[in-house]
Each structure stands twice: as structure tokens, then as C-alpha cells.
């Protein structure tokens, strides 16, 4: 049971897949920890994070002082926040999603099939429902030759993929567990959806990108700061993600972050504003790719040090 590597859709009446060990206890979105949230009330004026108090750079704000927080370029004047929090709330609520549609968090881990940062093949797909039940944890055996399992990042191994299924079978399994009105949730979820070719309006109804939901207006740079899943987990859920983490644990974190955002969005603005401030108050830790520009010789796609020359697609 433990090393169940093949497609393991959880029976509708069953419990979570056996090999799964959520990063902390709890069984529902209600278990989301709010302890890490700042108790500062909202209504905040111009919030300037401690790691962001230096002089603003001349010109574009692209090079913020963080490794994992990236600035989202804003083409035309952004929706200028009257107060920082209100602006960010408005921006992150722009996508209309049926509040009654069932949410599913999905995460995909890939192995390397070449030395460039785009040379990847799907190797694990996890889908978790809003009660943190693992409805799918599926290993995929790529057709291509694997150059690295990127184990330090993905927690994947030859043993896990040995019982993997074909990508076609894996994607079919995803389609079986997802209702057509599913809202797919994840950090940069579009990338995962693109990996396996799901179709919006057919396989699912809408997607919610946590990076977009939890972005925060940065008054200093006049653009939005966006954060990694690890930073969001640490600041909003109150615990760090140990490395390596995998598709299941990342999906559970994603679901908790989504439900937290949904809950706070439905409450007083001060709640969401406090959460946003907690994201800005802590300096993001360097990303895995910045600490490991290459892994087993494979480019990890850190823009500042990438030498493989492949384009950055996402
Ligand atoms: Zn590269």
C-alpha cells in the first residue's frame, strides 16, 4: 500500500490515500491555522515591509530585493489602491468564480529529460479536494529517457516511478476524479494544467492561481509583489515546507491557502489585509532554484543564473 505508485483514485466513500501524510493534522479547510497572521489591524496606510525599506530603484521595479518574490509587471496604470489593502483585494477578486463550485487543488512534479530548464516530463500528479482528501496520487513513467529525478526538489525516485502509468492513463484518471464544474487551485496552476492538457470549460470550470490571489500591492515599487508557495505557507499557515516536498503535500498546502483566502475574502477587509501584511513583513527565503542553479547538472531555470539558453515560458 505504502508505495502505491500507480493510479490510485480514492473511492468516493473512502478515506485519504494511505501513503499520504499531510504536513500537519487537520481534515478540513477549517483547520487552517491563522496563528501566523499578523494581529495588526487593517485599514493600513502605506505598508512598507521591513525587507523593502531601502530607496526605490530608478526606473522599473523589476529587481526587487528578494529572490522568490517576483514583481508582476503592470502595463497600464494599475488599479491604484486607495489604501494598499483595498487595492489588492479588488485586484485579487477580479476573477469571477462560482462560490458553490467544488474546489480541487492540483500539483504536478516533473523529472528532467534533458539538461535545460524546459526539459521536463510529468512524473507525479496529485489532486486534493476541499476536505484535504487525496482523490488522486498518480505516478507517471515518462516515455523519454530521464536525465534526473531532481529528487532533492521533487522527492521522486526510480522506485516511485517504477510502477508509474502512462501519461495518457494518468490524465484520464485526472478527468475521472474532476467534476466538470471543478475549480482548479494551485500555485501557477496554469502551468500544471498546460502540462497535462486539461481544457477549461470541459474538464474544469475555472482556475484559481494562488500567486495571483495572494499577491500584494507594493506601494514602494508601484506594482504587485507575488510570492512562492513556500512563503505563503510559512507566513499564512504558520509552518515551513520541508524539502523535498511532493505533489501531495503541495496540493494540501494549496488547498489550505485557497480556503483561507476565500474565508478572509468573505469577512471584514481587515482580515485579508492583515494576511497580506504578514506576507510582506517577512523577507522571502531564496528559492530552491536560486540556491541550486543546477541540480545533477540540469538547469533549474533561475533567470539570473540560467546558462542553458532555453526560453522562459511561464
Ligand atoms: Zn536554464
Boltz pocket constraint, residues with backbone or C-beta under 6 A from the ligand:
constraints:
  - pocket:
      binder: B
      contacts: [[A, 116], [A, 117], [A, 299], [A, 300], [A, 301], [A, 302], [A, 306], [A, 307], [A, 308], [A, 309], [A, 310]]
      max_distance: 6.0
